[in-house]
Amino acid sequence: MTEPRLIGRKDAAAYCGIGESTFSLWVANHKMPPAIAGTRKWDKRAIDARLDEISGIGIEEKEDDFDRMQRESDARRAKRNR
C-alpha cells in the first residue's frame, strides 16, 4: 500500500520532524504552505518544495533579485523562529 500524498497536521509535523504547534506556527508565518483549500490536509510535495526553498536546494540559476531577496528573507525568518 502506498503512503497518502495528503496528510493531516500531526503527520505533516512529524514528516518535518517538528512539533504540531511549531508546524502551525510555520504555516501561520508562511514558512510552510497552507492546508489545501477546504481541507485540513497538506500536500507532501508542497511541503518538500517549501523545505527545498528554505534550505536553498533547487534554487534556479536564473533566480531574479526579488526571488533571491524573498528566499533570503525567509531563511533569516526561519533562523529567528528556531
Secondary structure, DSSP 4 states (H G I P E B T S, - for coil): -PPPSEE-HHHHHHHHTS-HHHHHHHHHTTSSPPPPTTSS-EEHHHHHHHHHHHHTTT--TT--HHHHHHHHHHHHHHHHT-
